[in-house]
Amino acid sequence: MKRREFVRTAGGATAAVAAGAGATGTAAAQEQQPDWPSGVTSGNLGSYQDARGESEVTVQVGAGDSGLAFDPTQLWVDPGTTITFEWTGNGGAHNVQNVEGPAGLDSGDPVGEEGYTYEYEVTEEDAGITHYHCVPHTAVGMHAGLAVGEDIETTEAGGGGASGWPENIAHVGVPLHAHWVGIAAVLGISLTFVFTFYLLKYGESAHTGHGGNQ
């Protein structure tokens, strides 16, 4: 490869990698979730929905393969939102009951009927994070969380859940912020660029000199 072709190709690769890393880092930095208590994060399924701005949202009761989860497991809404808890009919009889927090969630006695619903209208008094569960299945992880309002302590999530990445990158050491991702990518590609340039330059010179002695 000629040096001019190499410069053009490597330059394009550097820009592409830097842009990709920047976009990835920005997405990670924007992935903010409420700082859920451990009782919520240990709940089955672990799905999350940011439903702020929506007037109505549905939570499945008896979700997952075994019917022992709430879906979404973690929900963030505004005051004034109406939450409809809808039973799937799977996993036995369930109910919705507050464990800790401001929201007064209480659907009453456990129900196993598919299509049964319990509606809860969120108010300003529910602001904060509420941990709730299904009483008959609390021991097997049927827990969930409800965050209400904007005054919520958040934590940076790094694509947890089904993707397989840690929910919070800080769990594996230090937070991986967007600008560090970009800097590391650009630095790595730049060093590769310089190394390969000199390799080509001196490699061509050595090859020419060797050929002239023959």
N, CA, C and O of each residue as an XYZ file, in Angstrom:
856
protein
N       0.845     -1.201      0.000
C       0.000      0.000      0.000
C       0.878      1.249      0.000
O       1.835      1.327      0.771
N       0.568      2.226     -0.851
C       1.300      3.477     -0.886
C       0.923      4.318      0.325
O      -0.164      4.196      0.889
N       1.887      5.195      0.709
C       1.631      5.993      1.907
C       0.400      6.871      1.761
O      -0.366      7.014      2.714
N       0.189      7.470      0.575
C      -0.968      8.349      0.383
C      -2.270      7.574      0.559
O      -3.218      8.071      1.166
N      -2.311      6.348      0.022
C      -3.513      5.526      0.168
C      -3.719      5.153      1.629
O      -4.844      5.115      2.128
N      -2.602      4.878      2.305
C      -2.704      4.512      3.711
C      -3.260      5.663      4.547
O      -4.134      5.464      5.390
N      -2.736      6.886      4.301
C      -3.195      8.057      5.044
C      -4.686      8.252      4.855
O      -5.413      8.496      5.818
N      -5.146      8.143      3.609
C      -6.568      8.345      3.328
C      -7.428      7.288      4.025
O      -8.463      7.615      4.605
N      -7.001      6.022      3.969
C      -7.767      4.923      4.558
C      -7.767      4.989      6.076
O      -8.817      4.883      6.711
N      -6.573      5.167      6.661
C      -6.467      5.200      8.114
C      -7.178      6.410      8.701
O      -7.793      6.327      9.764
N      -7.087      7.545      7.993
C      -7.785      8.737      8.465
C      -9.280      8.523      8.536
O      -9.934      8.940      9.492
N      -9.818      7.871      7.518
C     -11.256      7.581      7.519
C     -11.626      6.634      8.628
O     -12.660      6.804      9.273
N     -10.785      5.626      8.865
C     -11.059      4.663      9.932
C     -11.030      5.333     11.294
O     -11.863      5.043     12.153
N     -10.050      6.248     11.496
C      -9.955      6.965     12.764
C     -11.212      7.766     13.036
O     -11.761      7.726     14.137
N     -11.668      8.502     12.018
C     -12.871      9.324     12.184
C     -14.086      8.466     12.475
O     -14.915      8.821     13.313
N     -14.198      7.327     11.783
C     -15.354      6.451     11.973
C     -15.382      5.867     13.370
O     -16.426      5.839     14.020
N     -14.209      5.392     13.838
C     -14.154      4.802     15.171
C     -14.422      5.843     16.236
O     -15.145      5.579     17.197
N     -13.843      7.034     16.074
C     -14.050      8.096     17.056
C     -15.521      8.487     17.132
O     -16.068      8.667     18.220
N     -16.158      8.618     15.968
C     -17.579      8.984     15.947
C     -18.419      7.912     16.599
O     -19.341      8.212     17.357
N     -18.100      6.645     16.305
C     -18.864      5.548     16.889
C     -18.700      5.489     18.386
O     -19.669      5.291     19.120
N     -17.462      5.664     18.846
C     -17.214      5.631     20.279
C     -17.887      6.788     20.978
O     -18.425      6.627     22.073
N     -17.864      7.965     20.350
C     -18.528      9.121     20.939
C     -20.008      8.906     21.069
O     -20.609      9.253     22.085
N     -20.613      8.320     20.017
C     -22.055      8.064     20.051
C     -22.393      7.054     21.128
O     -23.385      7.205     21.840
N     -21.559      6.008     21.249
C     -21.795      4.988     22.260
C     -21.668      5.576     23.647
O     -22.492      5.303     24.520
N     -20.637      6.386     23.858
C     -20.437      6.995     25.161
C     -21.555      7.935     25.522
O     -21.987      7.969     26.674
N     -22.042      8.709     24.548
C     -23.132      9.635     24.808
C     -24.389      8.882     25.190
O     -25.103      9.282     26.109
N     -24.664      7.785     24.482
C     -25.855      6.997     24.789
C     -25.782      6.452     26.206
O     -26.773      6.450     26.936
N     -24.572      5.979     26.595
C     -24.419      5.436     27.933
C     -24.623      6.516     28.986
O     -25.236      6.281     30.027
N     -24.085      7.733     28.692
C     -24.208      8.818     29.645
C     -25.653      9.250     29.816
O     -26.034      9.719     30.888
N     -26.462      9.100     28.775
C     -27.846      9.522     28.850
C     -28.744      8.477     29.498
O     -29.904      8.758     29.799
N     -28.220      7.275     29.714
C     -29.019      6.195     30.262
C     -29.083      6.330     31.777
O     -28.341      5.664     32.499
N     -29.962      7.182     32.249
C     -30.126      7.420     33.673
C     -31.397      6.742     34.165
O     -32.457      6.867     33.552
N     -31.280      6.025     35.274
C     -32.429      5.383     35.892
C     -32.512      5.791     37.355
O     -31.512      6.193     37.950
N     -33.697      5.690     37.932
C     -33.801      5.931     39.378
C     -32.873      5.000     40.142
O     -32.609      3.879     39.707
N     -32.387      5.462     41.264
C     -31.506      4.660     42.099
C     -32.379      3.734     42.954
O     -32.672      4.013     44.116
N     -32.778      2.632     42.334
C     -33.721      1.714     42.975
C     -33.118      1.048     44.213
O     -31.926      0.739     44.227
N     -33.921      0.825     45.243
C     -33.432      0.063     46.395
C     -33.195     -1.389     46.008
O     -33.721     -1.863     45.000
N     -32.407     -2.088     46.804
C     -32.024     -3.458     46.477
C     -33.229     -4.390     46.365
O     -33.205     -5.332     45.574
N     -34.269     -4.143     47.137
C     -35.457     -4.982     47.058
C     -36.111     -4.927     45.697
O     -36.729     -5.896     45.255
N     -35.974     -3.782     45.025
C     -36.545     -3.619     43.682
C     -35.646     -4.258     42.637
O     -36.131     -4.977     41.763
N     -34.348     -4.009     42.711
C     -33.427     -4.527     41.701
C     -33.304     -6.051     41.751
O     -32.875     -6.669     40.777
N     -33.675     -6.654     42.868
C     -33.621     -8.110     42.968
C     -34.907     -8.760     42.463
O     -35.040     -9.984     42.499
N     -35.844     -7.952     41.996
C     -37.100     -8.483     41.492
C     -36.943     -9.264     40.200
O     -36.059     -8.975     39.394
N     -37.801    -10.249     40.007
C     -37.765    -11.062     38.789
C     -37.978    -10.204     37.544
O     -38.614     -9.152     37.612
N     -37.463    -10.640     36.444
C     -37.555    -10.047     35.108
C     -36.648     -8.834     34.959
O     -35.777     -8.813     34.089
N     -36.845     -7.821     35.801
C     -35.944     -6.673     35.788
C     -36.145     -5.697     34.645
O     -35.237     -4.920     34.350
N     -37.303     -5.703     33.986
C     -37.547     -4.771     32.878
C     -37.779     -3.360     33.417
O     -38.247     -3.172     34.540
N     -37.438     -2.373     32.581
C     -37.535     -0.965     32.994
C     -38.260     -0.146     31.933
O     -38.042     -0.334     30.736
N     -39.120      0.760     32.378
C     -39.809      1.659     31.456
C     -39.863      3.065     32.029
O     -40.315      3.277     33.154
N     -39.395      4.019     31.236
C     -39.532      5.429     31.582
C     -40.795      5.927     30.893
O     -40.784      6.207     29.694
N     -41.875      6.035     31.645
C     -43.173      6.425     31.082
C     -43.546      7.855     31.448
O     -44.723      8.214     31.433
N     -42.553      8.669     31.775
C     -42.845     10.074     32.045
C     -43.395     10.726     30.782
O     -42.912     10.476     29.678
N     -44.391     11.546     30.959
C     -45.028     12.184     29.811
C     -46.236     11.414     29.304
O     -46.980     11.922     28.465
N     -46.446     10.203     29.793
C     -47.595      9.405     29.396
C     -48.686      9.499     30.459
O     -48.400      9.504     31.657
N     -49.920      9.574     30.017
C     -51.040      9.701     30.953
C     -51.502      8.347     31.474
O     -52.100      8.264     32.546
N     -51.229      7.289     30.721
C     -51.644      5.957     31.129
C     -50.525      4.950     30.845
O     -49.798      5.079     29.861
N     -50.401      3.972     31.697
C     -49.406      2.916     31.493
C     -49.933      1.629     32.118
O     -50.650      1.663     33.118
N     -49.571      0.494     31.520
C     -50.036     -0.805     32.009
C     -48.877     -1.620     32.554
O     -47.801     -1.671     31.958
N     -49.106     -2.248     33.684
C     -48.131     -3.168     34.279
C     -48.757     -4.552     34.311
O     -49.839     -4.737     34.867
N     -48.075     -5.524     33.713
C     -48.563     -6.898     33.732
C     -48.239     -7.544     35.079
O     -47.115     -7.448     35.573
N     -49.221     -8.190     35.652
C     -49.053     -8.895     36.919
C     -49.089    -10.398     36.615
O     -50.105    -10.932     36.171
N     -47.955    -11.065     36.863
C     -47.846    -12.472     36.481
C     -47.114    -12.615     35.169
O     -47.445    -13.479     34.356
N     -46.119    -11.771     34.956
C     -45.349    -11.781     33.706
C     -44.175    -12.742     33.821
O     -43.941    -13.345     34.869
N     -43.439    -12.871     32.712
C     -42.276    -13.751     32.689
C     -42.658    -15.189     32.400
O     -43.840    -15.533     32.377
N     -41.658    -16.029     32.178
C     -41.890    -17.428     31.831
C     -42.644    -18.191     32.908
O     -43.451    -19.072     32.611
N     -42.374    -17.843     34.165
C     -43.016    -18.545     35.274
C     -44.240    -17.821     35.814
O     -44.923    -18.328     36.704
N     -44.520    -16.628     35.275
C     -45.665    -15.865     35.771
C     -45.445    -15.288     37.147
O     -46.402    -15.046     37.883
N     -44.182    -15.064     37.509
C     -43.853    -14.579     38.856
C     -43.105    -13.259     38.799
O     -42.100    -13.076     39.486
N     -43.600    -12.334     37.973
C     -42.937    -11.040     37.836
C     -43.944     -9.956     37.468
O     -45.047    -10.230     36.995
N     -43.524     -8.726     37.700
C     -44.250     -7.556     37.221
C     -43.509     -7.040     35.989
O     -42.278     -7.037     35.964
N     -44.238     -6.609     34.980
C     -43.618     -6.096     33.764
C     -44.347     -4.829     33.294
O     -45.520     -4.894     32.927
N     -43.653     -3.664     33.304
C     -42.259     -3.464     33.693
C     -42.047     -3.634     35.189
O     -42.916     -3.313     36.000
N     -40.882     -4.141     35.530
C     -40.534     -4.342     36.936
C     -40.210     -3.005     37.596
O     -40.517     -2.785     38.767
N     -39.597     -2.136     36.839
C     -39.223     -0.808     37.336
C     -39.870      0.241     36.434
O     -39.651      0.247     35.223
N     -40.657      1.116     37.023
C     -41.459      2.068     36.253
C     -41.285      3.476     36.807
O     -41.322      3.693     38.018
N     -41.089      4.448     35.875
C     -40.933      5.853     36.259
C     -42.037      6.652     35.575
O     -42.149      6.646     34.349
N     -42.848      7.338     36.374
C     -43.988      8.086     35.831
C     -44.079      9.479     36.455
O     -43.366      9.812     37.401
N     -44.985     10.278     35.886
C     -45.290     11.604     36.428
C     -46.519     11.535     37.327
O     -47.335     10.625     37.181
N     -46.665     12.475     38.251
C     -47.926     12.575     38.980
C     -49.070     12.798     37.981
O     -48.909     13.525     37.001
N     -50.199     12.183     38.230
C     -51.334     12.305     37.326
C     -51.474     11.117     36.388
O     -52.507     10.958     35.737
N     -50.435     10.275     36.313
C     -50.483      9.083     35.460
C     -51.377      8.020     36.096
O     -51.335      7.811     37.309
N     -52.177      7.357     35.281
C     -52.989      6.240     35.754
C     -52.290      4.931     35.390
O     -52.026      4.657     34.219
N     -52.001      4.142     36.397
C     -51.357      2.846     36.190
C     -52.415      1.758     36.276
O     -53.140      1.662     37.267
N     -52.499      0.946     35.242
C     -53.415     -0.194     35.252
C     -52.606     -1.469     35.418
O     -51.832     -1.845     34.538
N     -52.792     -2.129     36.552
C     -52.173     -3.427     36.788
C     -53.105     -4.486     36.217
O     -54.254     -4.606     36.644
N     -52.611     -5.248     35.257
C     -53.450     -6.226     34.564
C     -52.904     -7.640     34.759
O     -51.742     -7.915     34.459
N     -53.749     -8.525     35.260
C     -53.350     -9.890     35.565
C     -53.279    -10.733     34.289
O     -54.161    -10.659     33.434
N     -52.222    -11.529     34.178
C     -52.053    -12.404     33.010
C     -52.727    -13.762     33.198
O     -52.986    -14.477     32.229
N     -53.005    -14.104     34.446
C     -53.567    -15.420     34.732
C     -52.506    -16.488     34.938
O     -52.834    -17.651     35.175
N     -51.236    -16.103     34.850
C     -50.130    -17.058     35.007
C     -49.482    -16.938     36.385
O     -49.459    -15.860     36.979
N     -48.965    -18.043     36.878
C     -48.196    -18.021     38.122
C     -49.000    -18.122     39.390
O     -48.444    -17.991     40.481
N     -50.284    -18.351     39.284
C     -51.121    -18.446     40.481
C     -51.795    -17.127     40.812
O     -51.913    -16.245     39.962
N     -52.232    -17.002     42.048
C     -52.941    -15.799     42.496
C     -51.942    -14.739     42.961
O     -51.016    -15.035     43.716
N     -52.141    -13.506     42.501
C     -51.231    -12.408     42.823
C     -51.994    -11.215     43.402
O     -53.214    -11.102     43.278
N     -51.233    -10.343     44.030
C     -51.763     -9.035     44.413
C     -50.643     -8.004     44.333
O     -49.485     -8.347     44.091
N     -50.993     -6.754     44.536
C     -50.043     -5.640     44.492
C     -50.116     -4.938     45.836
O     -51.170     -4.438     46.229
N     -48.997     -4.902     46.534
C     -49.019     -4.290     47.866
C     -47.704     -3.580     48.162
O     -46.623     -4.091     47.872
N     -47.821     -2.389     48.748
C     -46.661     -1.587     49.103
C     -45.791     -2.297     50.138
O     -46.289     -2.883     51.099
N     -44.467     -2.227     49.915
C     -43.506     -2.698     50.912
C     -42.918     -1.498     51.642
O     -42.869     -1.461     52.871
N     -42.474     -0.520     50.863
C     -41.866      0.682     51.434
C     -41.930      1.802     50.425
O     -41.682      1.585     49.239
N     -42.264      3.010     50.882
C     -42.331      4.156     49.985
C     -43.655      4.877     50.090
O     -44.566      4.414     50.776
N     -43.770      6.017     49.411
C     -44.937      6.888     49.570
C     -46.227      6.427     48.900
O     -47.308      6.780     49.372
N     -46.157      5.654     47.823
C     -47.381      5.277     47.099
C     -48.194      4.258     47.902
O     -47.639      3.344     48.511
N     -49.507      4.434     47.890
C     -50.383      3.549     48.656
C     -50.911      2.394     47.837
O     -52.125      2.217     47.734
N     -50.041      1.613     47.259
C     -50.458      0.495     46.418
C     -51.029     -0.636     47.262
O     -50.383     -1.122     48.191
N     -52.256     -1.049     46.924
C     -52.895     -2.163     47.639
C     -54.095     -2.635     46.831
O     -55.149     -2.000     46.826
N     -53.914     -3.767     46.146
C     -54.996     -4.295     45.306
C     -55.926     -5.226     46.065
O     -56.910     -5.713     45.507
N     -55.621     -5.478     47.335
C     -56.479     -6.354     48.126
C     -56.012     -7.799     48.117
O     -54.816     -8.076     48.024
N     -56.968     -8.718     48.214
C     -56.644    -10.150     48.268
C     -56.066    -10.640     46.944
O     -56.387    -10.091     45.890
N     -55.224    -11.661     46.987
C     -54.651    -12.227     45.760
C     -55.727    -12.736     44.803
O     -56.741    -13.294     45.223
N     -55.481    -12.531     43.501
C     -56.418    -12.918     42.443
C     -55.650    -13.682     41.368
O     -54.517    -13.322     41.046
N     -56.241    -14.713     40.820
C     -55.596    -15.487     39.766
C     -56.275    -15.362     38.424
O     -55.834    -15.978     37.453
N     -57.325    -14.589     38.341
C     -58.143    -14.464     37.124
C     -57.439    -13.641     36.047
O     -57.004    -12.519     36.306
N     -57.327    -14.194     34.849
C     -56.747    -13.471     33.721
C     -57.633    -12.292     33.334
O     -58.852    -12.430     33.242
N     -57.020    -11.141     33.110
C     -57.761     -9.955     32.700
C     -58.229     -9.089     33.849
O     -58.747     -7.995     33.624
N     -58.060     -9.552     35.071
C     -58.419     -8.741     36.237
C     -57.531     -7.502     36.271
O     -56.347     -7.586     35.943
N     -58.069     -6.380     36.652
C     -57.279     -5.147     36.681
C     -57.435     -4.396     38.005
O     -58.450     -4.493     38.695
N     -56.413     -3.667     38.312
C     -56.395     -2.769     39.470
C     -55.784     -1.462     38.995
O     -54.653     -1.440     38.509
N     -56.533     -0.366     39.136
C     -56.064      0.936     38.673
C     -55.587      1.786     39.845
O     -56.189      1.811     40.918
N     -54.484      2.478     39.595
C     -53.939      3.375     40.613
C     -53.552      4.690     39.948
O     -52.725      4.718     39.036
N     -54.160      5.780     40.416
C     -53.831      7.101     39.874
C     -52.765      7.749     40.754
O     -52.976      7.989     41.943
N     -51.641      8.021     40.152
C     -50.501      8.580     40.876
C     -50.750     10.058     41.189
O     -51.239     10.800     40.338
N     -50.415     10.477     42.398
C     -50.588     11.866     42.811
C     -49.242     12.454     43.242
O     -48.230     11.755     43.295
N     -49.256     13.751     43.545
C     -48.049     14.425     44.025
C     -47.557     13.813     45.338
O     -46.359     13.832     45.622
N     -48.467     13.279     46.124
C     -48.092     12.681     47.403
C     -47.290     11.392     47.229
O     -46.669     10.912     48.177
N     -47.303     10.834     46.021
C     -46.568      9.598     45.749
C     -45.140      9.854     45.280
O     -44.412      8.917     44.953
N     -44.741     11.128     45.248
C     -43.412     11.474     44.735
C     -42.317     10.738     45.496
O     -42.307     10.698     46.727
N     -41.399     10.160     44.733
C     -40.321      9.380     45.324
C     -40.315      7.971     44.751
O     -40.876      7.727     43.683
N     -39.690      7.056     45.451
C     -39.602      5.668     44.997
C     -40.340      4.744     45.951
O     -40.131      4.781     47.164
N     -41.200      3.923     45.388
C     -41.956      2.946     46.167
C     -41.570      1.529     45.751
O     -41.518      1.204     44.565
N     -41.306      0.713     46.731
C     -41.021     -0.711     46.517
C     -42.301     -1.474     46.843
O     -42.853     -1.331     47.934
N     -42.776     -2.292     45.888
C     -43.977     -3.086     46.149
C     -43.734     -4.535     45.750
O     -42.730     -4.849     45.111
N     -44.657     -5.422     46.130
C     -44.476     -6.846     45.854
C     -45.822     -7.554     45.750
O     -46.880     -6.967     45.977
N     -45.742     -8.835     45.400
C     -46.895     -9.726     45.460
C     -46.732    -10.529     46.748
O     -45.747    -11.249     46.907
N     -47.669    -10.413     47.646
C     -47.516    -11.046     48.961
C     -47.313    -12.563     48.884
O     -46.402    -13.077     49.534
N     -48.126    -13.298     48.113
C     -47.927    -14.754     48.085
C     -46.585    -15.189     47.486
O     -46.113    -16.294     47.757
N     -45.972    -14.324     46.675
C     -44.745    -14.721     45.976
C     -43.557    -13.815     46.302
O     -42.613    -13.712     45.519
N     -43.613    -13.171     47.446
C     -42.506    -12.282     47.815
C     -41.205    -13.049     48.011
O     -40.133    -12.528     47.703
N     -41.281    -14.275     48.518
C     -40.082    -15.060     48.794
C     -39.388    -15.545     47.527
O     -38.207    -15.888     47.561
N     -40.120    -15.578     46.393
C     -39.519    -16.053     45.135
C     -39.211    -14.905     44.179
O     -39.006    -15.127     42.985
N     -39.178    -13.675     44.701
C     -38.676    -12.549     43.917
C     -39.691    -11.752     43.127
O     -39.314    -11.063     42.180
N     -40.981    -11.820     43.484
C     -41.975    -11.030     42.745
C     -42.067     -9.644     43.384
O     -42.991     -9.331     44.135
N     -41.066     -8.832     43.049
C     -40.945     -7.473     43.584
C     -40.836     -6.490     42.425
O     -40.469     -6.867     41.313
N     -41.155     -5.238     42.692
C     -41.067     -4.210     41.648
C     -40.948     -2.836     42.296
O     -41.048     -2.694     43.515
N     -40.729     -1.818     41.445
C     -40.562     -0.466     41.953
C     -41.289      0.565     41.112
O     -41.429      0.407     39.899
N     -41.747      1.614     41.759
C     -42.432      2.722     41.096
C     -41.760      4.031     41.504
O     -41.709      4.363     42.689
N     -41.246      4.770     40.526
C     -40.650      6.087     40.768
C     -41.613      7.145     40.244
O     -42.154      7.014     39.146
N     -41.824      8.192     41.035
C     -42.790      9.231     40.676
C     -42.147     10.606     40.774
O     -41.536     10.943     41.788
N     -42.289     11.409     39.701
C     -41.814     12.783     39.715
C     -40.395     12.950     39.213
O     -39.731     11.985     38.835
N     -39.940     14.204     39.216
C     -38.608     14.528     38.700
C     -37.543     14.580     39.786
O     -36.351     14.463     39.498
N     -37.968     14.754     41.031
C     -37.005     14.870     42.121
C     -36.615     13.474     42.609
O     -36.890     13.085     43.744
N     -35.967     12.741     41.712
C     -35.584     11.358     41.982
C     -34.067     11.228     41.862
O     -33.473     11.692     40.889
N     -33.452     10.601     42.844
C     -32.016     10.335     42.744
C     -31.791      9.272     41.689
O     -32.427      8.218     41.716
N     -30.883      9.545     40.753
C     -30.657      8.611     39.649
C     -29.245      8.063     39.676
O     -28.369      8.560     40.383
N     -29.054      7.023     38.882
C     -27.740      6.420     38.722
C     -27.543      6.112     37.252
O     -28.509      5.860     36.531
N     -26.286      6.130     36.799
C     -25.998      5.865     35.391
C     -26.054      4.382     35.116
O     -25.370      3.594     35.769
N     -26.874      3.999     34.143
C     -26.990      2.599     33.757
C     -26.217      2.370     32.476
O     -26.215      3.220     31.586
N     -25.555      1.214     32.377
C     -24.745      0.925     31.200
C     -25.314     -0.188     30.357
O     -24.580     -1.067     29.907
N     -26.644     -0.160     30.134
C     -27.229     -1.184     29.272
C     -27.397     -2.512     29.970
O     -27.046     -3.557     29.423
N     -27.943     -2.476     31.200
C     -28.144     -3.706     31.932
C     -29.294     -4.520     31.399
O     -29.833     -4.225     30.332
N     -29.676     -5.555     32.145
C     -30.825     -6.377     31.759
C     -30.469     -7.374     30.689
O     -29.464     -8.078     30.786
N     -31.313     -7.432     29.651
C     -31.185     -8.479     28.644
C     -29.905     -8.388     27.837
O     -29.453     -9.397     27.296
N     -29.305     -7.205     27.740
C     -28.107     -7.049     26.917
C     -26.895     -7.758     27.501
O     -25.958     -8.099     26.778
N     -26.916     -7.986     28.846
C     -25.792     -8.679     29.472
C     -24.738     -7.745     30.031
O     -23.836     -8.203     30.733
N     -24.817     -6.438     29.745
C     -23.857     -5.485     30.300
C     -24.265     -5.140     31.717
O     -25.445     -5.228     32.056
N     -23.300     -4.744     32.566
C     -23.641     -4.368     33.937
C     -24.633     -3.216     33.936
O     -24.541     -2.307     33.111
N     -25.591     -3.260     34.873
C     -26.591     -2.201     34.933
C     -25.940     -0.863     35.247
O     -26.376      0.176     34.751
N     -24.903     -0.888     36.066
C     -24.165      0.332     36.366
C     -22.684      0.017     36.231
O     -22.160     -0.823     36.963
N     -22.008      0.676     35.311
C     -20.609      0.369     35.029
C     -19.739      0.582     36.259
O     -18.663     -0.007     36.366
N     -20.196      1.424     37.195
C     -19.418      1.658     38.406
C     -19.253      0.375     39.212
O     -18.357      0.299     40.053
N     -20.089     -0.634     38.979
C     -19.981     -1.885     39.710
C     -18.681     -2.609     39.405
O     -18.231     -3.411     40.222
N     -18.060     -2.355     38.257
C     -16.846     -3.068     37.892
C     -15.603     -2.205     38.085
O     -14.538     -2.552     37.575
N     -15.708     -1.117     38.788
C     -14.544     -0.285     39.048
C     -14.931      1.178     39.150
O     -15.402      1.634     40.192
N     -14.728      1.918     38.053
C     -15.071      3.328     38.029
C     -16.021      3.578     36.876
O     -16.036      2.811     35.913
N     -16.827      4.650     36.953
C     -17.751      4.938     35.860
C     -17.007      5.202     34.562
O     -15.966      5.860     34.565
N     -17.532      4.695     33.454
C     -16.928      4.883     32.131
C     -17.699      5.975     31.423
O     -18.707      5.701     30.771
N     -17.234      7.223     31.542
C     -17.956      8.352     30.990
C     -17.706      8.496     29.492
O     -16.744      7.955     28.947
N     -18.593      9.235     28.847
C     -18.571      9.347     27.385
C     -17.259      9.943     26.863
O     -16.705      9.445     25.884
N     -16.756     11.009     27.510
C     -15.560     11.664     26.966
C     -14.330     10.771     27.077
O     -13.435     10.856     26.237
N     -14.267      9.902     28.116
C     -13.135      8.993     28.223
C     -13.188      7.926     27.130
O     -12.151      7.513     26.610
N     -14.393      7.481     26.785
C     -14.532      6.515     25.695
C     -13.989      7.099     24.402
O     -13.233      6.444     23.685
N     -14.380      8.346     24.103
C     -13.927      9.002     22.879
C     -12.438      9.226     22.854
O     -11.789      8.967     21.841
N     -11.872      9.713     23.972
C     -10.440      9.982     24.050
C      -9.640      8.699     23.863
O      -8.657      8.684     23.123
N     -10.055      7.622     24.530
C      -9.341      6.352     24.428
C      -9.354      5.833     22.994
O      -8.348      5.323     22.500
N     -10.506      5.966     22.330
C     -10.612      5.474     20.954
C      -9.703      6.260     20.010
O      -8.984      5.677     19.199
N      -9.742      7.586     20.125
C      -8.920      8.431     19.251
C      -7.439      8.194     19.506
O      -6.651      8.114     18.564
N      -7.055      8.082     20.785
C      -5.658      7.851     21.121
C      -5.166      6.521     20.560
O      -4.078      6.441     19.990
N      -5.979      5.478     20.728
C      -5.585      4.163     20.235
C      -5.406      4.138     18.728
O      -4.421      3.597     18.225
N      -6.354      4.719     18.004
C      -6.268      4.736     16.546
C      -5.101      5.610     16.087
O      -4.427      5.275     15.113
N      -4.856      6.726     16.778
C      -3.758      7.620     16.398
C      -2.417      6.930     16.544
O      -1.547      7.063     15.683
N      -2.245      6.185     17.642
C      -0.987      5.459     17.836
C      -0.805      4.401     16.762
O       0.305      4.190     16.273
N      -1.878      3.747     16.399
C      -1.807      2.749     15.321
C      -1.416      3.414     14.005
O      -0.611      2.881     13.240
N      -1.999      4.588     13.753
C      -1.714      5.359     12.539
C      -0.218      5.676     12.456
O       0.413      5.439     11.427
N       0.353      6.221     13.558
C       1.758      6.622     13.578
C       2.669      5.410     13.416
O       3.620      5.439     12.635
N       2.374      4.354     14.153
C       3.198      3.152     14.090
C       3.230      2.568     12.681
O       4.289      2.216     12.161
N       2.053      2.473     12.078
C       1.972      1.879     10.744
C       2.633      2.775      9.703
O       3.239      2.266      8.760
N       2.531      4.107      9.849
C       3.155      5.041      8.923
C       4.673      4.839      8.893
O       5.279      4.721      7.828
N       5.272      4.801     10.094
C       6.729      4.622     10.151
C       7.143      3.233      9.708
O       8.220      3.048      9.143
N       6.290      2.262      9.965
C       6.587      0.908      9.510
C       6.633      0.858      7.991
O       7.531      0.252      7.407
N       5.659      1.497      7.359
C       5.628      1.546      5.899
C       6.819      2.336      5.348
O       7.454      1.928      4.376
N       7.109      3.479      5.993
C       8.186      4.347      5.514
C       9.535      3.635      5.558
O      10.235      3.562      4.548
N       9.895      3.115      6.717
C      11.200      2.495      6.853
C      11.226      1.105      6.235
O      12.276      0.617      5.816
N      10.067      0.482      6.187
C       9.994     -0.813      5.526
C      10.274     -0.682      4.041
O      10.989     -1.497      3.459
N       9.695      0.371      3.419
C       9.913      0.602      1.983
C      11.378      0.964      1.720
O      11.972      0.522      0.737
N      11.961      1.795      2.638
C      13.352      2.209      2.465
C      14.292      1.031      2.554
O      15.224      0.888      1.763
N      14.021      0.174      3.555
C      14.880     -0.999      3.727
C      14.761     -1.933      2.536
O      15.745     -2.522      2.088
N      13.553     -2.057      2.037
C      13.338     -2.951      0.895
C      14.050     -2.410     -0.356
O      14.634     -3.172     -1.126
N      13.990     -1.073     -0.545
C      14.652     -0.449     -1.709
C      16.167     -0.619     -1.633
O      16.829     -0.981     -2.606
N      16.698     -0.336     -0.415
C      18.139     -0.449     -0.248
C      18.619     -1.856     -0.455
O      19.675     -2.075     -1.048
N      17.847     -2.832      0.033
C      18.243     -4.228     -0.116
C      18.229     -4.644     -1.589
O      19.081     -5.400     -2.055
N      17.216     -4.113     -2.310
C      17.097     -4.449     -3.726
C      18.235     -3.861     -4.543
O      18.685     -4.466     -5.516
N      18.715     -2.646     -4.135
C      19.775     -2.013     -4.907
C      21.097     -2.736     -4.779
O      21.950     -2.614     -5.659
N      21.295     -3.502     -3.685
C      22.556     -4.211     -3.478
C      22.613     -5.518     -4.235
O      23.681     -6.122     -4.340
N      21.495     -5.967     -4.763
C      21.469     -7.221     -5.484
C      22.012     -7.061     -6.890
O      22.063     -8.031     -7.647
